């Protein structure tokens, strides 16, 4: 049985039961640097006691001097600016925790729209870079569950579940079954084109005309 890792981002820290449950069940917790303070303010409510993260990863530009001194033994300083802290945390997990089979990202959305858009789009980059056939990668918040897909998929989501599909690939065509508004004729030349849909059946089937990169957002 593989282990679970959670990345805590510096966006909106979750208040609802499911994302907090995900954190409580994690074998490994990796905080982006600016998220450490938020995590520490909330972890006793989640665990009943103080649980230090396993690592604090990032360029340390948003970590206070006091926290830097106190938790210096956990800091993984990566100063390069070609990737953001979420990606640095993802890379740390992939390089250091080979027994992980599930990675959850939380605190990646909210507060700043540019960070939210960037972090969601990075899910597709991780699907491109890493072998997600052996790892389940999911972004969770108080509002949504988000995950990357690279080919045709069946979603057991239940009737009425709100579903959006985002992809940067305007050559991709997706035939759908079980959605209220079919996606068969959608041209994906902008991210809004297959958003705000809804499941009309318990199982939604999406058939890609070729392997590609997309993210599914389920509310």
NUMI-14729 format. One record per residue (C-alpha): x, y, z; residue number from 1. Coordinates in Angstrom, 2 decimals, decimal comma, padded with zeros to 5 digits, m for minus. Example, Ala and Ser with C-alpha at 12.3 -4.5 7.8 and 13.67 -1.06 7.14 Angstrom:
BEGIN
ATOM      px      py      pz resi
ATOM  012,30 m004,50  007,80    1
ATOM  013,67 m001,06  007,14    2
***
This chain:
BEGIN
ATOM      px      py      pz resi
ATOM  000,00  000,00  000,00    1
ATOM  001,55  003,31 m001,07    2
ATOM  001,75  006,34  001,17    3
ATOM  000,11  009,73  000,90    4
ATOM  001,80  013,11  000,65    5
ATOM  000,13  016,51  000,96    6
ATOM  001,51  019,79 m000,37    7
ATOM  000,28  022,86  001,52    8
ATOM  000,28  026,00 m000,61    9
ATOM  000,09  029,63  000,50   10
ATOM m003,41  030,25 m000,85   11
ATOM m006,66  029,75  001,02   12
ATOM m006,14  027,24  003,85   13
ATOM m009,09  024,81  003,85   14
ATOM m011,79  025,05  006,48   15
ATOM m014,08  022,24  005,35   16
ATOM m014,02  018,64  006,50   17
ATOM m012,78  016,79  003,39   18
ATOM m009,56  018,73  002,65   19
ATOM m008,74  018,76  006,35   20
ATOM m009,33  015,01  006,48   21
ATOM m006,87  014,62  003,59   22
ATOM m004,26  016,54  005,59   23
ATOM m004,97  014,50  008,73   24
ATOM m004,34  011,21  006,89   25
ATOM m001,07  012,27  005,23   26
ATOM  002,09  010,26  005,76   27
ATOM  004,16  013,20  004,53   28
ATOM  003,40  016,92  004,68   29
ATOM  005,39  019,41  002,61   30
ATOM  004,71  023,12  003,07   31
ATOM  005,53  025,74  000,49   32
ATOM  007,57  028,31  002,40   33
ATOM  004,89  030,96  002,84   34
ATOM  002,33  028,35  003,89   35
ATOM  004,19  027,23  006,99   36
ATOM  002,63  029,88  009,23   37
ATOM m000,90  029,00  008,07   38
ATOM m000,25  025,30  008,56   39
ATOM  001,09  025,83  012,08   40
ATOM m001,98  027,93  013,01   41
ATOM m004,29  025,10  011,94   42
ATOM m002,47  021,84  012,57   43
ATOM m003,49  021,41  016,21   44
ATOM m007,16  021,64  015,19   45
ATOM m006,53  018,97  012,56   46
ATOM m004,24  016,59  014,50   47
ATOM m005,04  017,47  018,11   48
ATOM m001,38  018,31  018,63   49
ATOM  001,49  020,07  016,90   50
ATOM  002,75  018,04  013,96   51
ATOM  005,75  019,46  012,18   52
ATOM  005,75  019,16  008,39   53
ATOM  008,32  016,85  006,87   54
ATOM  009,79  019,67  004,78   55
ATOM  009,38  023,37  004,03   56
ATOM  010,29  023,93  000,40   57
ATOM  010,76  027,07 m001,66   58
ATOM  012,91  030,12 m002,28   59
ATOM  012,13  031,35  001,27   60
ATOM  011,10  034,80  000,07   61
ATOM  007,87  034,69  002,08   62
ATOM  009,03  032,96  005,28   63
ATOM  009,56  035,11  008,36   64
ATOM  012,98  035,24  010,01   65
ATOM  011,52  033,78  013,19   66
ATOM  010,05  030,73  011,46   67
ATOM  013,22  030,35  009,41   68
ATOM  015,29  030,10  012,59   69
ATOM  012,87  027,84  014,47   70
ATOM  012,25  025,40  011,62   71
ATOM  015,61  025,62  009,89   72
ATOM  016,04  021,85  010,22   73
ATOM  013,05  021,36  007,87   74
ATOM  013,92  023,94  005,23   75
ATOM  014,79  022,86  001,70   76
ATOM  015,98  026,08  000,09   77
ATOM  015,63  026,13 m003,70   78
ATOM  016,55  029,57 m004,95   79
ATOM  015,97  029,13 m008,69   80
ATOM  013,11  031,22 m010,08   81
ATOM  012,13  029,12 m013,11   82
ATOM  009,51  027,23 m011,09   83
ATOM  007,13  028,26 m008,33   84
ATOM  007,06  026,86 m004,79   85
ATOM  004,29  024,36 m005,57   86
ATOM  006,44  022,82 m008,29   87
ATOM  009,48  022,81 m005,99   88
ATOM  007,41  020,94 m003,40   89
ATOM  006,16  018,47 m006,02   90
ATOM  009,72  017,84 m007,17   91
ATOM  010,89  017,32 m003,58   92
ATOM  008,25  014,65 m003,02   93
ATOM  009,03  012,84 m006,27   94
ATOM  012,76  012,82 m005,50   95
ATOM  012,62  011,94 m001,80   96
ATOM  009,50  009,88 m001,12   97
ATOM  009,49  006,97 m003,60   98
ATOM  006,85  005,07 m001,60   99
ATOM  004,17  007,70 m002,31  100
ATOM  001,15  006,62 m004,38  101
ATOM m001,15  009,59 m003,71  102
ATOM m000,27  013,29 m003,76  103
ATOM m002,78  015,92 m002,70  104
ATOM m002,27  019,65 m003,14  105
ATOM m004,23  022,07 m001,01  106
ATOM m003,95  025,79 m000,36  107
ATOM m003,19  026,22 m004,06  108
ATOM m006,24  028,32 m004,89  109
ATOM m007,99  031,38 m003,54  110
ATOM m006,66  034,79 m002,48  111
ATOM m004,90  035,54 m005,78  112
ATOM m006,41  034,71 m009,16  113
ATOM m003,03  034,63 m010,94  114
ATOM m001,67  032,07 m008,49  115
ATOM m004,86  030,04 m008,76  116
ATOM m004,75  029,89 m012,57  117
ATOM m001,04  029,13 m012,59  118
ATOM m001,26  026,37 m009,99  119
ATOM m004,19  024,66 m011,72  120
ATOM m002,42  024,75 m015,09  121
ATOM  000,68  023,22 m013,49  122
ATOM m001,29  020,03 m012,88  123
ATOM m000,95  019,37 m016,60  124
ATOM  002,79  020,01 m016,45  125
ATOM  003,15  017,43 m013,68  126
ATOM  001,20  014,93 m015,79  127
ATOM  003,66  015,60 m018,61  128
ATOM  006,77  015,31 m016,44  129
ATOM  005,94  012,48 m014,06  130
ATOM  004,52  008,98 m014,42  131
ATOM  001,03  009,50 m013,08  132
ATOM  000,03  005,95 m013,99  133
ATOM  001,44  004,97 m010,58  134
ATOM  000,56  008,15 m008,66  135
ATOM m002,84  009,74 m008,09  136
ATOM m002,48  013,52 m008,16  137
ATOM m005,37  015,64 m006,86  138
ATOM m005,81  019,29 m005,90  139
ATOM m008,43  019,80 m003,18  140
ATOM m010,00  022,91 m001,70  141
ATOM m013,18  023,89  000,13  142
ATOM m014,85  024,22 m003,27  143
ATOM m013,41  021,75 m005,77  144
ATOM m011,50  018,59 m006,57  145
ATOM m009,11  019,05 m009,51  146
ATOM m007,00  016,44 m011,29  147
ATOM m005,11  016,05 m014,57  148
ATOM m006,07  013,60 m017,31  149
ATOM m004,06  012,53 m020,34  150
ATOM m006,54  010,32 m022,21  151
ATOM m010,10  008,98 m022,26  152
ATOM m011,61  008,50 m018,82  153
ATOM m014,74  007,45 m016,93  154
ATOM m015,77  009,54 m013,95  155
ATOM m018,02  008,04 m011,28  156
ATOM m019,30  011,38 m010,07  157
ATOM m023,03  011,10 m009,45  158
ATOM m025,92  012,90 m011,15  159
ATOM m025,80  016,67 m010,76  160
ATOM m022,06  016,98 m010,11  161
ATOM m020,67  020,17 m011,62  162
ATOM m017,81  019,46 m014,02  163
ATOM m015,46  021,67 m016,03  164
ATOM m012,82  020,57 m018,53  165
ATOM m009,78  022,73 m019,31  166
ATOM m007,12  022,05 m021,92  167
ATOM m004,61  024,16 m023,88  168
ATOM m004,81  021,75 m026,84  169
ATOM m007,04  023,19 m029,59  170
ATOM m006,57  020,02 m031,66  171
ATOM m008,18  017,89 m028,96  172
ATOM m011,76  016,74 m029,41  173
ATOM m013,63  015,11 m026,55  174
ATOM m016,78  013,06 m027,05  175
ATOM m018,86  012,96 m023,91  176
ATOM m021,56  010,75 m022,49  177
ATOM m023,36  011,61 m019,29  178
ATOM m022,92  015,38 m019,42  179
ATOM m025,88  017,71 m019,67  180
ATOM m024,17  019,62 m022,51  181
ATOM m022,19  017,42 m024,88  182
ATOM m018,59  018,38 m025,62  183
ATOM m018,38  016,55 m028,97  184
ATOM m018,22  019,75 m031,06  185
ATOM m016,28  021,94 m028,64  186
ATOM m013,15  023,57 m030,06  187
ATOM m010,79  024,13 m027,15  188
ATOM m009,40  027,49 m028,19  189
ATOM m010,09  029,10 m024,82  190
ATOM m010,29  027,74 m021,29  191
ATOM m013,96  028,59 m020,72  192
ATOM m015,22  026,46 m023,64  193
ATOM m016,14  023,34 m021,60  194
ATOM m016,66  024,82 m018,17  195
ATOM m019,81  024,93 m016,03  196
ATOM m021,17  021,60 m017,20  197
ATOM m023,14  019,11 m015,12  198
ATOM m023,41  015,34 m014,91  199
ATOM m026,72  014,00 m016,18  200
ATOM m025,78  010,39 m015,29  201
ATOM m023,91  008,77 m012,40  202
ATOM m020,96  007,99 m014,69  203
ATOM m019,51  010,47 m017,17  204
ATOM m017,44  009,14 m020,08  205
ATOM m014,95  011,37 m021,89  206
ATOM m013,38  010,00 m025,09  207
ATOM m010,26  011,83 m026,32  208
ATOM m009,43  011,70 m030,03  209
ATOM m005,75  011,52 m029,05  210
ATOM m003,65  011,54 m025,90  211
ATOM m003,29  015,05 m024,59  212
ATOM m003,27  017,14 m021,41  213
ATOM m006,35  018,43 m019,60  214
ATOM m007,62  019,13 m016,12  215
ATOM m011,00  018,20 m014,69  216
ATOM m012,57  020,44 m012,05  217
ATOM m015,42  018,89 m010,06  218
ATOM m017,44  020,99 m007,62  219
***
